Amino acid sequence: MSETFDVVVIGGGPGGYASAIRCAQKGASVALVEKKAMGGTCLNVGCIPSKALLASVHFLTQAKHANLMGLDIQGEVNPNWPKMIARKEAIVAGFTKGVTGLIQSNGIKIYNGAGVVAAPGKVSVSGQDSAQLECKTIILATGSEPINIPAFPFDYKTIISSTEALSLPQIPDSMVIIGGGVIGCEMACIYAAVGCKVTIVEALSQLLPNEDAWVGSLLMKEFKKLGINSMVNCKVTAVQTASDGATVQLEDGQSIPAEKALVAVGRRACCDKETVENLGLKMNGPAIAVDKQMQTSVPDVYAVGDAVGTTYLAHGAFQEAEVASDNATGHPAQMGDYNLIPRAVYSFPEVASVGLNERKCAEQGLEVVVGKAPFRSNGRSVAHNEGVGEIRVLRNKTDDKILGVTMVGASVTELVAAGRALIGSTEKIEEVCFAHPTVSEVLKEAWEDAFGLSLHVPPTKK
C-alpha cells in the first residue's frame, strides 16, 4: 500500500530540509526521506563540526597569546582533544535533534531510509521505514561525497577524508593535506593549533585558487606563522602507506612523510544511479543538470544543493531550495546570479568574498577601481590584537556600481553579509554611517577608497 503526498523530498541536508519546510509552509503535504543523519553533510561532517573545532582552537590560540593582552596565565595551556571532540559531537547532536523537531513541527512526515525514484511521481523507500510513496513533485537533494583520487584512494585510516579528520581518536604528530582549498585550509588551522606538524600541498599556484592572488599570498604568509608549511605548484603523484604512517610522493621527486594524509581536493555531487536511470535524468558529469527554476530534465522533478554541483555551500543550497519549492508549489521563481552567494573560509585569518573579484573582472574586460583598507588601521581590530588583513571593494568605472568585495581578516565571515548589501549599490557613501569603533569600519573605508574618499586610508601615490 502506498502513501500519497504533494511533494517528496529525498535528502535531509540543508537543501532537502529547507525545501521540505518551505513546501509545507506553502500548503503542500510533504514527505522527507533521509538515509543517514538529518542535517546532511553540513550538520554532521562539514560546516558545524568543523566550526566547533575551529572555535576550540581559536580559543586555545588566544589563551596562548594572553600575554599580548596584558594577562598572565599560570601554567601551560594545552588542548584536551577528547574533550574537544566530545564538545563537537554534542553540538552536532543538539542541532540534529533540533532540525528533526523543526521538520516535524511543520507537519512533514520523515522516512528513515534510502529513497529511490522508480518513475516520475513514485519513490521507493528501503531501510528502517520501508514504504512506497506517490506524489506530484519530487525534489532531489542527495548531496555530495569527498572526491576520492584513484592514484591514492582512501583507506580511512592513514589516507583520510575530511569526515575522518573531524573525528580522529588522537592528534597525529604530522599530517600532509592534499589540497589548499577551503577544506584544506580550515583543517590545517585546526591541526596546526593543537600541535600537529602540518604541510599543505596544492597543485595550483596559490592557496584558495578561486580567490585573487593577493588572498593566497597573504594566507600563505600567515599560515607560516602558525607553523603550517604551504607548498604550491606541487602535484601529488602517489601516497604510500605503512604501519607507521604515509609517504606522500610529489611530481618533482620530493617525498613527505606523515602520520596522516588528508585528501581535501573537494567534494563531488552524488545521486542514486538507479534514480538517474529510471528517470533518464540529464547529467553534468556526476551532477544533476537543472535550469534556473531548479527543474531537472524531467517535468515536476527538481534538484538542489550539492547534488547539482553549483556552490557546494549550505547557504547556496538554502537559496536553491527556496526557488525549487516556489516552483514546486506553483509560485514561479528562478535563481539569480551565483556570484552573489557569499563565499566564506573560516581559516586563521578568515577569508570571505562576494560578487566579482579582480581576476573575474579582468576576464570580463571590466574596468574597475579597487578600494583598499587594512585592519591594522582599525581601532577595534588592533585592540583585539587582530590587525592582520584587509578589505578590497571593486567599483565599476563605467557606472560606479560596486561589483565585488573580498576580505581577509578576523570575523570577515560575519562582515561579508554587509558586503553583499553593497553589490550593485550606487548609494552615496558619504551618507552612510557606520558605528565607531567597530571592525565593520574597515569595510566602509575600503568602500570610500574605491571612490577616492577614504578619511583614514592614505591616498594612492600617482
C-alpha positions as CSV (number, residue, x, y, z in Angstrom):
1,M,0.0,0.0,0.0
2,S,1.4,3.4,-1.0
3,E,1.1,6.8,0.7
4,T,0.4,9.9,-1.2
5,F,1.9,13.4,-0.8
6,D,2.1,16.6,-2.9
7,V,5.9,16.7,-2.6
8,V,8.5,14.1,-1.7
9,V,12.0,15.3,-0.9
10,I,14.9,12.9,-1.0
11,G,17.8,14.1,1.3
12,G,17.7,15.8,4.7
13,G,20.6,18.2,4.3
14,P,20.3,22.0,4.0
15,G,18.8,21.8,0.5
16,G,16.5,19.0,1.4
17,Y,15.0,20.0,4.7
18,A,14.7,23.7,3.6
19,S,12.8,22.5,0.5
20,A,10.5,20.4,2.7
21,I,9.8,23.1,5.2
22,R,9.1,25.8,2.5
23,C,6.8,23.5,0.6
24,A,4.9,22.7,3.8
25,Q,4.7,26.4,4.6
26,K,3.0,26.9,1.2
27,G,0.4,24.4,2.0
28,A,1.8,21.2,0.4
29,S,1.7,17.8,2.1
30,V,5.4,16.7,2.3
31,A,7.4,13.6,2.9
32,L,11.2,13.8,3.6
33,V,13.4,10.8,3.0
34,E,16.8,10.6,4.7
35,K,19.0,7.5,4.7
36,K,21.6,8.7,7.3
37,A,21.5,11.6,9.8
38,M,19.3,14.6,9.4
39,G,21.2,17.7,8.5
40,G,23.3,16.1,5.8
41,T,27.0,16.8,5.2
42,C,26.8,20.4,6.6
43,L,25.5,19.5,10.0
44,N,27.1,16.1,10.5
45,V,30.5,16.1,8.8
46,G,31.0,19.6,7.4
47,C,30.1,23.2,8.4
48,I,29.0,22.7,12.0
49,P,31.6,20.1,13.4
50,S,34.5,21.9,11.7
51,K,33.4,25.3,13.1
52,A,33.1,23.7,16.6
53,L,36.7,22.5,16.4
54,L,37.9,25.8,14.9
55,A,36.2,27.7,17.8
56,S,38.0,25.5,20.3
57,V,41.4,26.0,18.7
58,H,40.7,29.7,18.3
59,F,40.1,30.0,22.0
60,L,43.3,27.9,22.6
61,T,45.4,30.3,20.4
62,Q,44.0,33.3,22.2
63,A,44.9,31.8,25.6
64,K,48.4,31.1,24.4
65,H,48.8,34.7,23.5
66,A,47.2,36.2,26.6
67,N,50.4,38.0,27.4
68,L,49.8,40.2,24.4
69,M,46.6,41.4,26.0
70,G,48.3,42.2,29.3
71,L,47.3,38.9,31.0
72,D,49.3,36.3,32.9
73,I,48.1,32.8,32.7
74,Q,49.8,30.4,35.1
75,G,50.9,27.1,33.7
76,E,50.7,25.7,30.2
77,V,47.5,25.9,28.1
78,N,47.1,22.6,26.2
79,P,44.4,21.1,24.1
80,N,42.3,18.3,25.5
81,W,41.5,16.5,22.2
82,P,38.9,14.1,23.6
83,K,37.0,16.9,25.2
84,M,37.2,19.0,22.0
85,I,35.8,16.0,20.0
86,A,33.1,15.4,22.7
87,R,32.1,19.1,22.6
88,K,31.9,19.0,18.8
89,E,29.7,15.8,18.9
90,A,27.4,17.3,21.5
91,I,26.9,20.4,19.3
92,V,26.1,18.3,16.3
93,A,23.7,16.0,18.2
94,G,21.9,19.1,19.6
95,F,21.4,20.6,16.1
96,T,20.5,17.3,14.6
97,K,17.7,16.8,17.1
98,G,16.7,20.5,16.6
99,V,16.4,20.1,12.8
100,T,14.4,16.9,13.2
101,G,12.0,18.6,15.5
102,L,11.7,21.6,13.3
103,I,10.8,19.4,10.3
104,Q,8.2,17.6,12.3
105,S,6.7,20.8,13.7
106,N,5.9,21.8,10.1
107,G,3.8,18.6,9.6
108,I,6.3,16.9,7.4
109,K,6.5,13.1,7.6
110,I,10.0,11.8,7.9
111,Y,11.0,8.4,6.4
112,N,14.3,7.0,7.6
113,G,15.7,5.0,4.7
114,A,17.2,5.2,1.2
115,G,14.9,6.8,-1.3
116,V,15.0,5.7,-5.0
117,V,12.7,7.2,-7.7
118,A,11.2,4.3,-9.5
119,A,9.4,6.5,-12.0
120,P,8.0,10.1,-12.1
121,G,5.8,10.5,-9.1
122,K,6.9,7.3,-7.4
123,V,9.5,6.9,-4.7
124,S,10.5,3.6,-3.0
125,V,12.0,3.8,0.5
126,S,14.1,0.9,1.8
127,G,15.5,0.7,5.3
128,Q,14.1,1.5,8.7
129,D,10.9,3.0,7.3
130,S,10.3,0.9,4.1
131,A,7.4,2.5,2.1
132,Q,6.1,3.2,-1.4
133,L,5.3,6.9,-1.9
134,E,3.3,8.6,-4.6
135,C,3.5,12.3,-5.3
136,K,3.0,15.1,-7.8
137,T,6.5,16.6,-7.4
138,I,9.9,15.2,-6.3
139,I,12.8,17.3,-5.1
140,L,16.2,15.6,-5.2
141,A,18.7,16.8,-2.5
142,T,21.1,13.9,-2.4
143,G,24.2,15.8,-1.5
144,S,27.9,15.1,-2.2
145,E,30.8,13.0,-1.1
146,P,34.6,13.7,-0.8
147,I,36.4,13.3,-4.1
148,N,38.4,10.0,-4.0
149,I,41.6,10.1,-6.1
150,P,42.2,6.7,-7.8
151,A,46.0,7.1,-7.5
152,F,45.8,7.2,-3.7
153,P,42.3,6.1,-2.6
154,F,41.0,6.5,0.9
155,D,41.8,3.7,3.3
156,Y,40.0,5.8,6.0
157,K,42.9,5.2,8.5
158,T,46.1,6.7,7.0
159,I,44.7,8.2,3.8
160,I,41.7,10.0,5.1
161,S,38.9,12.4,4.0
162,S,37.6,15.4,5.9
163,T,35.0,13.1,7.5
164,E,37.6,11.1,9.4
165,A,39.7,14.2,10.1
166,L,36.8,15.6,12.1
167,S,36.8,12.6,14.5
168,L,40.4,11.3,14.8
169,P,40.8,9.5,18.1
170,Q,44.0,11.4,18.8
171,I,46.1,14.2,17.5
172,P,48.6,12.9,14.9
173,D,52.2,14.1,15.1
174,S,52.2,15.1,11.5
175,M,49.7,15.5,8.6
176,V,50.0,16.2,4.9
177,I,46.9,17.9,3.5
178,I,46.5,17.4,-0.2
179,G,44.6,20.4,-1.5
180,G,44.8,24.0,-0.4
181,G,41.1,24.9,-0.9
182,V,38.5,25.7,1.7
183,I,38.6,22.3,3.4
184,G,42.3,22.0,3.4
185,C,42.9,25.5,4.8
186,E,40.4,25.1,7.6
187,M,41.7,21.6,8.6
188,A,45.3,22.9,8.5
189,C,44.4,25.6,11.1
190,I,42.7,23.1,13.4
191,Y,45.6,20.6,13.5
192,A,48.4,23.1,13.5
193,A,46.8,24.8,16.5
194,V,46.8,21.6,18.5
195,G,50.5,20.8,17.8
196,C,50.4,18.7,14.7
197,K,53.1,19.4,12.1
198,V,51.0,20.3,9.0
199,T,52.1,20.6,5.4
200,I,49.6,21.7,2.7
201,V,50.3,20.6,-0.9
202,E,48.4,22.5,-3.6
203,A,48.7,21.7,-7.3
204,L,47.8,25.2,-8.4
205,S,49.7,28.4,-7.9
206,Q,48.2,29.6,-4.6
207,L,46.1,28.6,-1.6
208,L,42.3,29.2,-2.3
209,P,42.8,29.1,-6.1
210,N,39.4,30.6,-6.8
211,E,40.3,33.8,-5.0
212,D,42.6,36.6,-6.1
213,A,46.4,36.1,-5.9
214,W,46.8,38.5,-3.0
215,V,44.5,36.4,-0.9
216,G,46.5,33.3,-1.4
217,S,49.8,35.1,-0.7
218,L,48.6,36.7,2.5
219,L,47.1,33.4,3.7
220,M,50.4,31.6,3.0
221,K,52.3,34.2,5.0
222,E,50.0,34.0,8.0
223,F,49.9,30.2,7.8
224,K,53.7,30.1,8.1
225,K,53.4,32.0,11.5
226,L,51.1,29.1,12.6
227,G,53.7,26.6,11.7
228,I,51.9,25.4,8.5
229,N,54.2,24.7,5.6
230,S,52.4,25.6,2.3
231,M,53.7,24.1,-0.9
232,V,52.0,25.5,-4.1
233,N,52.6,24.4,-7.7
234,C,53.2,20.9,-6.4
235,K,51.4,17.9,-7.6
236,V,51.0,14.7,-5.6
237,T,51.5,11.5,-7.7
238,A,51.2,8.8,-5.1
239,V,50.7,8.1,-1.3
240,Q,52.4,5.1,0.1
241,T,51.2,3.7,3.4
242,A,52.9,1.7,6.1
243,S,52.1,0.7,9.7
244,D,53.7,4.0,10.9
245,G,52.0,6.4,8.5
246,A,52.2,7.6,4.9
247,T,54.8,8.9,2.5
248,V,53.4,11.5,0.0
249,Q,55.2,11.5,-3.3
250,L,55.4,14.7,-5.4
251,E,55.8,15.0,-9.1
252,D,59.2,16.7,-8.7
253,G,60.6,13.7,-6.9
254,Q,60.2,15.0,-3.3
255,S,58.6,12.8,-0.7
256,I,57.0,13.9,2.6
257,P,56.5,11.5,5.5
258,A,53.5,12.0,7.7
259,E,51.3,10.1,10.1
260,K,48.2,11.0,8.2
261,A,47.5,12.1,4.6
262,L,44.3,14.1,4.4
263,V,42.9,14.3,0.8
264,A,41.0,17.6,0.6
265,V,40.6,18.2,-3.1
266,G,36.9,19.0,-2.8
267,R,33.5,17.2,-3.0
268,R,31.6,15.5,-5.8
269,A,27.9,15.6,-6.4
270,C,26.2,12.3,-5.9
271,C,22.8,10.8,-6.9
272,D,21.5,7.3,-6.8
273,K,22.4,5.6,-10.1
274,E,19.0,3.8,-10.2
275,T,17.2,7.1,-9.8
276,V,19.1,8.6,-12.6
277,E,18.4,5.7,-14.9
278,N,14.8,5.3,-14.0
279,L,14.1,9.0,-14.7
280,G,16.5,9.3,-17.6
281,L,17.9,12.4,-15.9
282,K,20.2,14.7,-17.9
283,M,23.5,15.0,-16.0
284,N,26.6,17.3,-15.9
285,G,29.1,14.7,-15.1
286,P,28.1,13.4,-11.6
287,A,25.9,16.4,-11.0
288,I,22.2,16.6,-11.9
289,A,21.5,19.2,-14.6
290,V,18.9,21.8,-13.8
291,D,17.6,25.1,-15.2
292,K,17.2,28.4,-13.5
293,Q,14.0,27.1,-11.9
294,M,16.0,24.2,-10.4
295,Q,13.9,21.8,-12.5
296,T,15.7,18.8,-13.9
297,S,15.2,17.4,-17.5
298,V,12.1,15.6,-16.2
299,P,8.9,17.7,-15.5
300,D,8.0,18.0,-11.8
301,V,11.4,16.7,-10.7
302,Y,13.6,19.4,-9.1
303,A,17.1,19.1,-7.7
304,V,19.0,21.4,-5.2
305,G,22.2,21.7,-3.2
306,D,25.4,19.7,-3.7
307,A,23.6,17.2,-6.0
308,V,23.5,19.9,-8.7
309,G,27.2,20.9,-8.2
310,T,26.8,24.6,-8.2
311,T,28.1,26.1,-5.0
312,Y,28.8,23.2,-2.5
313,L,27.7,25.6,0.1
314,A,24.8,25.2,2.7
315,H,23.6,28.7,2.1
316,G,23.7,28.2,-1.7
317,A,21.5,25.1,-1.1
318,F,19.1,27.2,1.1
319,Q,18.6,29.7,-1.8
320,E,18.2,26.9,-4.4
321,A,15.6,25.3,-2.0
322,E,13.6,28.5,-2.0
323,V,13.5,28.6,-5.8
324,A,12.7,24.9,-6.2
325,S,10.0,25.0,-3.5
326,D,8.3,28.0,-5.0
327,N,8.2,26.3,-8.4
328,A,7.1,23.0,-6.9
329,T,4.1,24.7,-5.3
330,G,3.0,26.8,-8.2
331,H,4.8,30.1,-7.5
332,P,7.2,30.8,-10.4
333,A,10.8,31.7,-9.3
334,Q,14.3,31.4,-10.6
335,M,17.9,31.5,-9.4
336,G,19.8,34.8,-9.7
337,D,23.5,35.4,-10.1
338,Y,25.5,32.7,-8.3
339,N,28.4,35.2,-7.9
340,L,26.1,36.9,-5.3
341,I,26.2,33.9,-3.0
342,P,28.9,34.8,-0.4
343,R,32.0,32.6,-0.1
344,A,33.5,32.1,3.4
345,V,36.6,30.3,4.7
346,Y,37.0,30.0,8.5
347,S,40.8,29.8,8.5
348,F,43.1,31.9,10.6
349,P,42.7,34.6,9.3
350,E,39.3,34.2,7.8
351,V,38.6,34.9,4.1
352,A,35.2,36.0,2.7
353,S,34.1,37.3,-0.7
354,V,31.0,38.1,-2.7
355,G,30.4,39.3,-6.2
356,L,33.2,39.5,-8.7
357,N,36.9,39.5,-7.7
358,E,39.7,41.3,-9.5
359,R,40.5,38.3,-11.7
360,K,37.0,37.8,-12.9
361,C,36.6,41.5,-13.7
362,A,39.8,41.3,-15.8
363,E,38.4,38.2,-17.6
364,Q,35.2,40.0,-18.4
365,G,37.1,43.2,-19.6
366,L,35.6,45.3,-16.8
367,E,37.5,48.4,-15.8
368,V,37.4,48.8,-12.0
369,V,38.8,50.9,-9.2
370,V,40.0,48.9,-6.3
371,G,39.3,50.4,-2.9
372,K,41.5,49.0,-0.1
373,A,41.5,49.3,3.7
374,P,43.7,47.4,6.2
375,F,42.7,46.1,9.5
376,R,45.9,47.3,11.1
377,S,44.5,50.9,11.0
378,N,41.2,49.9,12.6
379,G,41.0,50.8,16.3
380,R,38.9,47.8,17.5
381,S,40.9,45.3,15.4
382,V,44.1,46.5,17.0
383,A,42.6,46.5,20.4
384,H,41.7,42.8,19.9
385,N,45.1,42.0,18.5
386,E,43.6,41.2,15.2
387,G,45.2,43.7,12.8
388,V,46.1,41.2,10.0
389,G,44.5,41.5,6.6
390,E,42.5,43.9,4.5
391,I,39.3,44.5,2.6
392,R,39.0,45.3,-1.1
393,V,35.9,46.8,-2.8
394,L,35.6,46.9,-6.6
395,R,33.9,49.8,-8.3
396,N,32.9,49.7,-11.9
397,K,34.4,52.8,-13.6
398,T,31.5,52.9,-16.1
399,D,28.6,53.3,-13.8
400,D,30.1,53.5,-10.3
401,K,28.3,50.3,-9.2
402,I,30.0,48.0,-6.6
403,L,30.9,44.7,-8.3
404,G,32.5,42.8,-5.6
405,V,34.1,42.7,-2.1
406,T,36.9,40.5,-0.9
407,M,38.1,40.3,2.7
408,V,40.9,38.7,4.7
409,G,40.9,39.2,8.4
410,A,39.3,38.3,11.7
411,S,35.5,37.9,11.6
412,V,35.2,38.8,7.9
413,T,32.8,35.8,7.5
414,E,30.4,37.9,9.5
415,L,31.1,41.1,7.6
416,V,30.5,39.6,4.2
417,A,26.7,39.9,4.6
418,A,27.2,43.7,4.7
419,G,29.5,43.3,1.6
420,R,26.7,41.6,-0.2
421,A,24.4,44.5,0.5
422,L,26.9,46.8,-1.3
423,I,26.8,44.8,-4.6
424,G,25.1,46.9,-7.3
425,S,24.8,49.9,-4.9
426,T,25.3,53.4,-6.1
427,E,24.2,54.9,-2.8
428,K,26.4,57.9,-1.8
429,I,28.9,56.5,0.7
430,E,29.2,59.9,2.4
431,E,25.6,59.5,3.6
432,V,26.1,56.0,5.1
433,C,27.2,56.0,8.8
434,F,29.0,53.1,10.4
435,A,29.3,52.8,14.2
436,H,32.7,53.6,15.8
437,P,34.8,51.8,17.0
438,T,33.8,48.7,15.1
439,V,35.6,46.3,12.8
440,S,32.9,47.0,10.1
441,E,34.5,50.4,9.6
442,V,37.2,48.7,7.5
443,L,34.5,47.8,5.0
444,K,33.4,51.5,4.9
445,E,37.0,52.7,4.4
446,A,37.5,50.3,1.5
447,W,34.2,51.3,0.0
448,E,35.2,55.0,0.4
449,D,38.6,54.3,-1.0
450,A,37.0,52.9,-4.2
451,F,35.7,56.4,-4.7
452,G,38.9,58.2,-3.5
453,L,37.1,59.5,-0.4
454,S,38.5,57.5,2.5
455,L,39.2,59.5,5.6
456,H,41.7,57.1,7.1
457,V,43.4,55.4,4.2
458,P,46.3,57.4,2.7
459,P,45.7,58.4,-0.9
460,T,47.3,56.2,-3.5
461,K,50.5,57.8,-4.9
462,K,50.3,58.6,-8.6
